[in-house]
């Protein structure tokens, strides 16, 4: 999966409209029953890809596809969805049963092969699907993604179709949290049509979720994409028959449209929150994001090779002031990797996250000091620039660093440049947990092979500790994960800044507004009054 940028925290908005609609039976003479509908604002990023292998993991993906498991929004636990049962005795070999009655939007049955086809296509290196890295724990992944030369196969040896309703999955190492991982959009099934023309499927997917595409799909230049409620969905069906999703590059524009009555619900963050709290009193649902805003250090840059320099930068930043003044209190200053919204989070496990200018100066002096200009990087977003300006001012005041400039790039340029080690300064980024567990953030940010590891961090000690967490009995996984996280934060390839908070604001026309795990509105749950 493309490393998560803000799940609605910020976004790129173009005038694209996504409409989810349910067909109404024709009445005599061609008349039709009036359908219930509402409109919502989403970031353009959520509509960039709809194929599971390229999915962004958004609320739009959740409307179109249902994987084997889902994360219960109340308990935070992984529960079965398409899966009838998921069993293992060693956390390496897993037997997965598929529930009967599930079909794709074209009527094709959802089978074990549907999942195998989806996973193999994503894991096959030459396809260059953005979610490819998520299959690294599966046996056979290396053969499909060799460091040199061509793949020696096209399917994962660790994914075996036993029969139409049974999958056997073999991993390369124990991974107790596999049921959580399988809840992500990247692990959704696909019908046979996805195998013949993946690009066409990406524009007009055929899923197995509560809503389906109607019309031509994501046609170039189109301003509207229509979906309709899937009436044969075997679980609770979507509450609205029709949903119009308008996509925005600028969150402020979505908020203005909501205020003007042009849309019914949107996610609000940053400077718009204080105003929204007053304007939409009683119609504002707080969203504590399972995410982190952090400053990543380019460990390939010799200026940051000494951990004391990284610690000095971290201690020089006043997180409390940033949250109070720039975020107006909508956020939590980071004391560790994850906030309380993530199971295992909320612990003060980042010793370098305290604001201590005297200690910062001392550490930087011990490391040889700083000379020359400094570039601070981020992806294009207005609030990011404001935050980086504050960070730059604090580094200038508390460490004496001069010549600080802010550099921005589009997301699809910044991440490749980070992976290519072409970025020459600390970078402000956002990371949302893929599933509700501290392990998810630690794995995404610090594991060497993760696409979200943009700092170049490579620690055997961390890898060994996280490996022990994956092998541990369920009741020990959290404690082991904290040990691994502690090691990474001691090495400090990045410094946590704050855990963001947002809110879903909505009109009086709708009710039942509640967030998905990553913050976007749960589209299928919204009711039209």
N, C-alpha and C positions, 0 to 999 in steps of 0.2 A: 504494500500500500504506500502511496505517496505519503511521506511523513506528514503527520497531521498538522495543518495550519489551524487557525482558530475555527472551531466548530460553531460558526455563527458569531464568535467573539469579534472577528473582523472578517471582511470578505471582499471579494471582487465583484462588483455588480454591473451587469449589462442588462439591457432591456429584453430579458428573456422571460417568458411566462410559461409556467408549467401548470396544466390544468388536470385535475383528477376528477373524473366524472363517471356516473353510473348511467347506463342506458336505461331509458324508461320504455316500457312496452307501449307500442303505438295504440292509440284509441281510434275509434272509428273515424274514417276520413283522413287519417294521417296525423291526428292530434296526439300529443304525448302528455304523460303525467308530469307535473312540475317536479323538478328534482331539488333536493336540498343541497346547497353549495355554500362554500366560504372560500376566502382567498387568504394566502399567507405569503410573507416575504422570506426568501432564502438567499444565501450567498451563491454567486455564480459557480463557485468551486464545487458545490454540491451537484451541479448538473453537468460537470465537465466530462464524467464517464459514468455509465450505468451498468456496464458489464461487471460481474463480480470480481473478475481478475484485475480490474482497474478501479473498482468502486472506492469512493472516499469514506465510506462508513457513516454516511449521513442519515438523517431521518427520511430522505427520499429513497435511499436504498432499502430502509426498513419497510417502506410502504410497498415496494416492488418485489422484495424477496424475503423469504423466511428460511433461515439456516436450520441446522440440526438442533441447536439450542438457542435460548434467549436469556438475557439477564433480567431477572425479576427486579423491577424498579423500586420495590419496597425493601425486600430482603437483601438485594445486591448479589444474590446467588444465581448460578447458572442452572436453568431448569430445561427440561426437554421440550422441544417444539416439534419438528418433523421426526426427531428421534423417538423411538419407543423405549429404548434402553441403551445405556452406554456403560459397558462393563470392562474391568481390567483387574488383574491380580498383581501386576508389577509396574504399572504406569508406563509401560513400553508398548505392549500389545493390547489393543483395545478392540472389542467387538461391539458394533453399533447396529442396532435394529432400526428399521425404517417403518414408521406408522403407515397403515393403509389409508386410502381415502384422499391423499394429497395429490393434486394435479397442477400442472402448469396452466397458464392462462389460455393456452391453445387446446387444452383438454388432455394433453399427453401426461401419463402417470409419472409421478416423481418416484424414482427408484434409486437403489444403491448406485447404479451406473450413472445416474444423473449427477451425483456428487463426485464420483470418480472422474467423469469427463471434465467437470469444472475444475477440479483440483489439478488434474494432469496438465490441462491447458495453461493454467496459471504458473505451475511449477516448471514448465518447459522453457528454458532460458531463451532460445531464439525468438519466442513470442514477445519478449520484453514487456510483459505485463507488470504494472507497478506494484502489485501485491505479491510478486514472486517470492520475495524474501521471507514471507510469512510461512512458507512451506519448508524452510531450512531444517526444522526438527524431524521431518519425515524421512524414512529410509528411502534411498534412491535419489534424493535431491542433488547430491554432488554429481551423480552421473548425468543428470539433466542440466547441470550448471558447472561444467568443468572449468578450472582456472585457465586451462589452455586446451585448444582443440575443440572439436565438435562433440555434442552430447552423444553418448553411447546408447541412448534409448529415448523414448518419447513419453513413457509413463513411469510413475513412481512405483518402485518395487514394494514400497510400504503401504500401498493402497490396493487391497484385494477385494474384488466383488465376489462374495461367496455365493449369493443368490440375489434375486431381485429386491429382497428386503433386508439384506445383511451385508455390512461392510466390515472388513478386518483391516485395522490400521496399525502399522508398526513404525515406531519412532526410533531414532538413533540413540536416544537417551531417555531416561525417565522424565515424565512431565505430568505432574499431578494435576495441573490446571488446564489440561486439554479441553474439558467441557466448556470452560470460559472462552478459550481461544476459538472454538468452533461456533460461537455465537456471533462472530464478526461477519460482515457482509462478504468478505473475500472467500468465505467457505460456503456460500450459498450454492444451490444446485443450478444447472442449466439444462435446457432441453436440447434435442439433437440439432435444432436450427442454429445454435450458437457455434457449432463445430464447423459449419460450412462457410459462414461469412461473419467473422467476429466483429469486424468494423460496423457492418450493418446492424448486428445485434446490439452493439454498444449504443447506437443511436436510437434503436427501437427494441428494447429488450422484452423478452417473454419470461416473466418471473412466476413465482408461486406465492406471492404476497397478497395482502388484502386489496391492493389496487393494481390495475393493469393499464398498459399504454393503449390509447385509442388514437387513430390518425397516423400521420407519417412519421412521427417521432421527432428527434432532434435534428431537423433539417437545417442546413446552413442558412443563416439569415432569418430563420423563423423567430417569431416572438411569442409563440404559444406551443406548448406541448400538452396534449390531452390524455388523461388517464381515466379509467372508470372503475368503480368498485367491482371487485371480483365476487360475483354472487355465489360461486362454488367454493369459496374459501372455507376450510373445515373448522376453523376456530372462530372467535368473535369477529364478525365482519366490521368493516369500516363504518363509522357512525354517519358520515356524510356521503352522499352519492357523488357529489362533485366538489373538487378542490382545485382552485386556481392558485398556482404558485408563481409568484413574480420574483425574478432573480435580480439581485442588486450588487453592484461593485462597492457602493458606499452605504454603510449601515444607516447613516444619517438620512439618506433618501428614503429608505424603508420606513424609518420612524416618521418622517414627514408624511408619507403616504398613509400610514396608520392613523396619524392625527387628522388627516383630511378625509378619512373614511374610504380610501381607495383599496385598502386591504384590511383583513380582520385580525390577523395575529402576526407578530414577528418577534424575533429575539433581539433584545436591546442590551448593550454593554457600554462601558466607558462613560464619557461625559453626558450622554443622553439619559443615563439612569436617574439622576436626581430629579430632572424635570418629569420623567415618566412616572416616578413614584408619586408625584403630586397629581399629574394629569390623569393617570389611570388608576387612581386609588380604588382598591377593591377589585381591580382587573389586572393585577400585576402578580405573576407567579415567579418567585425567586428561584434562580437556578445556580446552585453551587457547582461550578464546573469541576469535573474530575481531571483537572489539567494543571499545567505549570507554565508560567512565563519565566524564562531563564536566560542568563547571559553565558553563552558557550565560548570557551577559549580555544583558539586554533593551536593545538598542541604541537603541530608541525612547525610553528613559528618559534624560533629559538628565543624570542623575547618572552615567551610564555612557557618555556620548558621547565623553569624553576617553579615548584609549587608555591613558594613563598610570594611570588609575583601574583599568582592567581588568588592566593589568600588575601593579599593586600588589596587587590581590586574589590574583592568580595566584602571585606570589612569597611571599605570606604563608602559603600552604598547604603543610604538611609532608606530602607524599605518602608518603614512606617510612614515617613513623610510622603513618599511616592503614592502610597495607597490613600492616605488622607486627603492630600491636595489634588492629585491628578485623577484619581479614581473616585474621589468623593466618598471614600469608605466602602465602595463596592469591590471588595477583595480582601484577602488575608495575607499579610506579610509572611513570606516563607521562612519557616524555621526548619524545614526539611524538604524532602523531595515531593511528598504528596500532602495534600490537605485532608481534613477530616471527611470530605466527600468520598474519598477512596479508602476502602477497607485496608487497614494497616498504616494509613496516613495520620497526620496530625501530631506526629512525634517530633520533638526538637532534636533531630539527628544530624543537623548541619552546624557544626561548631563555628564555621567561618561565615555564617549568615548574620552574625550580630554586627550592629553598627558600632565600630570602634576605630575612629580616625587615628588615634595615637598608635594603636597596635598596627594599623595599616601602614603608617609611615615607617615604623620600626621594621616590619617585615620587608617592605620594599627596599629600605636601606641595606638590610642584611643580604638581600639578593643582588645588590650592586646598583640599585636605583633605576631610574628610567630616563632615557634621553630620546629626543626626536618626536615627531608627530604620532598621533594615534587615530586610526579609523575605527568607527563603530558601525556595524552592519545590521540590517534587518530587511524583512520583506516590505513591500510597499503598503503602507497603512498609516493613516494620520495619527492615531494614538501611539503607535510604535515610535514614531518620530518624536513625539512629545516626551515619552518615557526615556528615550535615548538622550534627548537633550538634558533631562534632569540627571541622568547617570553621568553624562559627560561633565556637567557642572560640578557634581560631587567628586569626580575623579580629579578635576582641575583644582578644586578647593582643598580636598583632603590629602591628595598625593602630589600636587604640583605638576600634573601632566598638562602640557601645553600642546597647541596645534591639533585639537580634537575636531574631527569632522564626522558627519553622519553620511553613510552610503546606503542607498536602497536599491533593491532589484526585485523584479517580479518573482513570485514563489518558484515558478518553473525554471528560472535561471539561477536563483540563489542556491537551491539545494544541490544541483549538479556541480556548481562551482565549489561548494563546500566539500563535496565528495572528491573533487579533483584537487582539493587543497589550494585553491586559487584565491581564497579569501584571506586577507592580511590584517585581521583584527577581530576582536570579540564580536559576537553576533547575538542579537536579541531574537529569540524564537519562542514559539508556543508549542506545547506538546500535550495532547489529550491521551489519557490512558485508553488503550484499546479495549480493555475489559476491566471490571471493578476489582482491582487488586493491586497492591503496591508492586507486586512482581511485574505487572505489565509495564509500568513506567520505568522500572529499573532495567528490564530487558530491552525496551525500546531505546532508551537513551545511552546505555553503557555497553551493551553486547557488541563485540567487534563487528559482526556481520549484519547488524541491524541497519536498515536504510535511514533510520532516525538518529543514528550515532554520527553526528556531523563534526565532532571535536577530534576525531582520530584516536579516541581513548581505546587502549588495548591493555588490559590488565589480567594476568593469569590468576592473581589472587581473587579478583572479583569474579572471574569466570568460574573458578573452583567453588566459591561460596554460593553463587547462584545455581550452579549445578547441583550442589547439595540440597538446596531448597527445592529444586525440581524433583529430586529423588525421594524427598522426605515424605513420611505419612502426612495426611491432610492436616492433622492437628499441629504439625511442626513446621509447615510450609511458611507461615507468616514470620515466625522467629528467625528462621534461616534466611528469609528474604531481607529482613532488617539487617542482618549481619552483612550481607552482600552490599546493600545500599550504603551502610556505614563505611565500608571500604571505599566505594566509589566517591562518596562525599569527602572522605579524607584525602583522596587523590585530587579531587576537585577539578575535573576537566570542564565542569560547568558550575555556575553558582545559581541556585534557585532565587528568584526575586519575589514572586507572589503567586498565590492561587487566585484566579479571577472569579468573580461572581457576576452573573448576568440576571436577566429577567425576561419572561415572556409576557408581553403586553397584548391585550386583546380587546376587541370591540364588544359591545353589548349583544351583538348578534350571535355570539358563540359561547359555549361553556365546555367543561370537560378538558380545559387546557392544562396539559402537564408535559414535562420534558422527557425526552429520551435520555438515556444515560449520559450522552455527550452534550446535551443541552438543547438541541433543536426540539421543536414541538412534536409530540407524537401525533402524526397526521391522522391516523386511523381512529384516535380517541376523541377528536374534537366533534362536538355536537352543534348543530345549527338550531337556534331557538325557533 
